[in-house]
Amino acid sequence: MDELQQLKQESEQWRADHLRWLADADYWTHHTQRLVAILHKLERSLPEHSAKLDQHVGLIMQHEETINRYECGLDPNCMSSCDSYIDLEKQRAFHDKLRKLHKKMQLHHQQFSEQYKNQMANFYQQAKLLMQEIAEG
């Protein structure tokens, strides 16, 4: 083989190398973008999830405060000057209102519990995808 033919053949090998390198870079770019997308999805949804959980805890605490005020008014030692004091007739009405509020809160908690389970399953699935992408990368 003459020298010109060798130079041409080596140049063709370089071109083949470049094509392979570009294919590798394209593959890496694709996987990097998938990782970024999964991370972004997790990063975006976790604070929202935490905020909803904080809000739910706040509702529970408000409900507990209402019950505490109610129970203070039930105490036989509760003075008529106390903010929680109400006479027996009003206590009955307040108790009925609290019963309804408690059932509403119970339903809300059950619904939140289901949402929480579903969201956590989704988070774990996304994290699993992330780990798979890392392992494949």
C-alpha positions as CSV (number, residue, x, y, z in Angstrom):
1,M,0.0,0.0,0.0
2,D,1.4,3.4,-0.9
3,E,1.8,6.2,1.5
4,L,-1.1,8.2,0.1
5,Q,-3.4,5.3,0.5
6,Q,-2.2,4.9,4.2
7,L,-2.8,8.6,4.9
8,K,-6.3,8.3,3.4
9,Q,-7.1,5.2,5.4
10,E,-5.9,6.8,8.7
11,S,-8.0,9.9,7.9
12,E,-11.1,7.6,7.4
13,Q,-10.4,6.0,10.8
14,W,-10.3,9.4,12.4
15,R,-13.7,10.2,10.8
16,A,-15.1,6.9,12.2
17,D,-13.7,7.7,15.6
18,H,-15.3,11.1,15.5
19,L,-18.7,9.6,14.6
20,R,-18.4,7.1,17.5
21,W,-17.3,9.9,19.9
22,L,-20.3,12.0,18.8
23,A,-22.6,9.0,19.3
24,D,-21.1,8.5,22.8
25,A,-21.6,12.2,23.6
26,D,-25.2,12.1,22.3
27,Y,-25.9,9.0,24.5
28,W,-24.3,10.7,27.6
29,T,-26.2,13.9,26.9
30,H,-29.5,12.0,26.7
31,H,-28.8,10.2,30.0
32,T,-27.7,13.5,31.7
33,Q,-30.9,15.2,30.6
34,R,-33.0,12.3,31.9
35,L,-31.2,12.6,35.3
36,V,-31.7,16.3,35.4
37,A,-35.4,15.8,34.6
38,I,-35.9,13.2,37.3
39,L,-33.9,15.4,39.8
40,H,-35.9,18.4,38.9
41,K,-39.2,16.6,39.3
42,L,-38.2,15.3,42.7
43,E,-36.7,18.7,43.7
44,R,-39.9,20.5,42.7
45,S,-42.4,18.1,44.3
46,L,-40.7,17.5,47.7
47,P,-41.1,21.1,49.0
48,E,-44.7,21.2,47.8
49,H,-45.3,17.9,49.6
50,S,-43.6,19.2,52.8
51,A,-45.7,22.3,52.7
52,K,-48.9,20.3,52.4
53,L,-47.8,18.1,55.3
54,D,-47.0,21.2,57.4
55,Q,-50.4,22.6,56.6
56,H,-52.1,19.3,57.6
57,V,-50.2,19.3,60.9
58,G,-51.3,22.9,61.4
59,L,-55.0,21.9,60.9
60,I,-54.6,19.1,63.5
61,M,-53.0,21.5,66.0
62,Q,-55.9,24.0,65.5
63,H,-58.4,21.2,66.0
64,E,-56.6,20.2,69.2
65,E,-56.7,23.8,70.5
66,T,-60.4,23.9,69.9
67,I,-60.9,20.7,71.8
68,N,-58.7,21.9,74.6
69,R,-60.8,25.1,75.0
70,Y,-63.9,23.0,74.9
71,E,-62.6,20.6,77.6
72,C,-61.6,23.5,79.8
73,G,-65.2,24.7,79.7
74,L,-66.3,21.2,80.7
75,D,-64.1,21.3,83.8
76,P,-66.4,21.9,86.9
77,N,-63.7,24.2,88.3
78,C,-63.9,26.5,85.2
79,M,-64.8,29.9,86.3
80,S,-67.6,31.9,84.6
81,S,-64.9,34.6,83.9
82,C,-62.9,32.1,81.8
83,D,-62.9,32.5,78.0
84,S,-63.8,28.8,77.6
85,Y,-66.7,28.9,80.0
86,I,-70.2,28.4,78.6
87,D,-73.3,27.1,80.2
88,L,-74.5,23.5,79.8
89,E,-77.0,24.3,77.0
90,K,-74.3,26.0,74.9
91,Q,-71.9,23.2,75.8
92,R,-74.3,20.7,74.2
93,A,-74.5,22.7,71.0
94,F,-70.8,23.3,71.0
95,H,-70.2,19.6,71.5
96,D,-72.4,18.8,68.5
97,K,-70.5,21.3,66.4
98,L,-67.2,19.8,67.6
99,R,-68.5,16.3,66.8
100,K,-69.1,17.4,63.2
101,L,-65.8,19.2,63.0
102,H,-64.0,16.1,64.3
103,K,-65.6,13.9,61.7
104,K,-64.7,16.4,59.0
105,M,-61.1,16.4,60.3
106,Q,-61.1,12.6,60.4
107,L,-62.2,12.5,56.7
108,H,-59.6,15.1,55.8
109,H,-56.9,13.1,57.6
110,Q,-57.9,9.9,55.8
111,Q,-57.8,11.6,52.4
112,F,-54.4,13.2,53.3
113,S,-53.1,9.8,54.4
114,E,-54.0,8.3,51.0
115,Q,-52.5,11.2,49.1
116,Y,-49.3,10.9,51.3
117,K,-49.0,7.2,50.5
118,N,-49.4,7.8,46.8
119,Q,-47.0,10.7,46.7
120,M,-44.4,8.7,48.7
121,A,-44.8,5.8,46.3
122,N,-44.2,8.3,43.4
123,F,-41.2,9.8,45.1
124,Y,-39.7,6.3,45.6
125,Q,-40.4,5.4,42.0
126,Q,-38.7,8.6,40.8
127,A,-35.7,7.9,43.1
128,K,-35.5,4.3,41.8
129,L,-35.5,5.7,38.2
130,L,-32.8,8.0,39.2
131,M,-30.7,5.2,40.6
132,Q,-31.2,3.1,37.5
133,E,-30.1,6.0,35.3
134,I,-27.0,6.5,37.4
135,A,-26.2,2.7,37.3
136,E,-26.7,2.7,33.5
137,G,-24.7,5.9,33.0
